[in-house]
Amino acid sequence: MASPAIYWILFIGIALASWIVSASLDRKFKRYSQEPLRMTGREVAEKMLHDHGIYDVQITCIKGQLTDHYNPASKTVNLSEDVYHGANVAAAAVAAHECGHAVQHATAYGPLGLRSALVPVVSFSSKWVTWIILAGLLLLGSGPGQVLMLLGIILYAMLTLFSLITLPVEVNASQRAVNWLREAGITDNSTTEMASDALHSAAYTYVVAALSSLATLVYYILIFMGGNRR
């Protein structure tokens, strides 16, 4: 079986990286929220959608902080209150990023379509994978235990695949956002750099999440392989 020490080293390392990335993201968004722009997040989102010929996507205001997201099923760009009402660089960057997903949807961007197709599988996997792997660990070494571990690994692999596919989707949406903000004249050279910096920091959270998922998957595979050698 894989050494527990390896797991704890990975767990602590990834947890530390996650904390550093989260703290940096929070600091940058607070800083760039103090940099004023002439348009609110809602106005930025509306203009970006219309500039791309998209008129069937609704912009809504939701509660929470950094809860912003695009829902392809309902065709809604959902902006948190600070972003929806904020007239600053951070709000513009987030609003444009979420609209970047709407543009991806409208142009049939491949990775977004694949990620959307995986949502039902991921929903099922996230609901059952912990219990299946736990049962497999408890019965490790027996036939049923190995079957359960293998099933758990397959389900967890789906979660890891989803996390990895999310990376190009998020990076592409950020690139679309920054390019449009500059080309539309919403930001100048200085504020474009700020928007880009904020979105890059946000992207690192997805990188950490993907690495965490991948490391955990590898650890489960090592446990499974160790159990088969008994």
N, C-alpha and C positions, 0 to 999 in steps of 0.2 A: 504494500500500500504506500502511496505517496506520503512523505514525511509531513506531519502537521506543521513543523517549523516552516516549511516552504509556503504553506497556505498563509500563515500568520505574517510572514515577511511580505508576501504579495498584498495581503489585506491591509496591513499598516501602510505600506508604500503607496498603494492606490488611494487609501483614505486620506493620506497626507497630501497627495497630489490634488485630490478633489477639493480639499479645504483651501489649498493655495489658489487654485483656479477660481473657486467660488468667491474668495475674498478679493481677488484681483478684479473679477467681473463686477462685484458690488461697488468697489472703489471707483472703477472707471465709469460706470453708469451714473454714479452720484456726481462725479466730476463733469461729465459731458451733459448732464441734466442742467448744469449751470451755464451752458453755452447757448444763448438764445438764437432762434431762427424765426422767420416771419410767418411760418405755417405750423399749425398743430399736427399731431400725428394723424388725426382723422383726415385732415386736408391733404397731407402728403399721400396717404393711402388712396384716397379718392382720385387724386391727380395721376398717380402711378398706374392705377387700374385703367383709367380712361386713356392715358397715353399709350397703353398697350391694347386698346380696343376692347377692354373687358367692362361690360356694363351689367352683367348678371351676378356679380358678387356683392354681397351685403357687408357693410362695415359695422361691427357692433362693439359696444363698450362692456367689459366684464370686470368683475372685482378681482383683487389680488395684485401681487407684484411680480412682474416678469412672467405672467400667465398667458402672454400673447401667443396666439397660434392661428394657423389657417386650417379650416375644416373642409376638405374636398367633398365630403358627402353632402353637407348643407350649403357649400359654396359661401362661406362666411370668413371674413378676416376679423378675428376677435382680438381687440386691443384692450390691455389693462387700462384702468382709469388714468394713471399718470402718463401713459403713452397717448391715449386717445385725446386728452385735453392739453398735453404738454406741447409747448412751442420751443423746442430745444433740439440739439444735435442727437441726443440719446433717443428721444421719442421718434425723431425722423428716421433714424437708423433702424429701429425696431419695426416701425410701421412699414418701411420700404422692404425690409427683410421678409415680413409675413406676406406682403404683396408679391414678393419674388416667388413664393410658393404658389400663389394664385396664377402667376404667369407660367410657371412650370406646368401646372394643371392644364391651362388653356392651350399650351403648345405640346402637350403629350410628352413631357420630359420623362425619359425611360426609367431612371431610378426612382422617381416619385411614384410612377405607376406600379413598379415592383413593390415598393414599400407599402402602398395602399392595398395591394393584393395580399400582402402578408398579414395585414391587421387581424383578420379572423383567426388565423393560426396562432398569432402572437397572443391574442386575447385568451385563447384556450390554453396555450402553453403557460402563460404567466399565472393562470388560476390553479393549475395542477402540478407544475413541475417541482415545486418545493416538497410537496407531500410524496410524490412518486420517488424522488431522490432520497428523501428521508427513509422511506420504507425500504428502498434498495440498500441503503447503508446499514439499517438494522438487520437485514437478512443477508448481508454481504457474505459471500462464500458458498451460499446455497444456490440452486438453480433458479428459484423464483427471485432471489435477490439480484442475481446477475441480469435477469430479464428486466426487472424494474429499473436497475441502474442504466441499462442500455436505452430503455424507453425514456428515462429522465434526461439522459445525455442528448438524445435526438430532439426532445422538446426544448432543452436549453440551447441547443445549436440553432434552433429557429429564432430564439431571442437574440442570440449573438449575431446571427445573420441580419436581423432587423436593425440591430444597433450599428453594424458596419455599413449597411446600405444607407442609413441615416446620414452618415458623414458626407458623402458627395452631394446629397440633397441639400443639406444645410449650407455647405460651402458654396454651392452654385447659387442658392438663393441670396446669400450675402454678396456674392460678386455682382449679381443682377442689381441688387439694391444700391451698392456703392456706385456702380457705373451709371445707373439712372439718376441718382441724386446729383452727380456731377454734371451729366449731360443736360438735365432739366434745369440746371442753375439753382437748385434748392440749396446746395452747399458750394462754397468756394474751395480753393486749394487747401486751406487750413482746416476748415470744418469737414471736408471730405476725408482727410486723414484721421480726424477724430472719429467719424462714423465708421471708417474701416477698422480702426483700432478696437472700438467697442464690439463690433461684430466678430472680429477675430478672437477676442476674449471669450465671447459667447460660444464660439465654435470649439474652443478647447474643452468645454464641459462635455461635449459629445465625444471628443477624442478619449477623455478619461473614462467615460461610461463604456465606450467600446472596448478599451483595453481591460477594464475591470471584468466585463462580460467574457472576453476572450480568455483571460487568465483563469477565471473560475471554470470555464468549460474545459480547459486543458487539465486543470486539477481533477475534475470529475473523471476525465478520460484516464488519467494516471491511476486513480483509485480503481476504476473498472478493470484496467489491465493488470493491476496488482492482484485483484481478486481472482482473475482468471488463471493466475500462475499458481494458486493454491492447490 
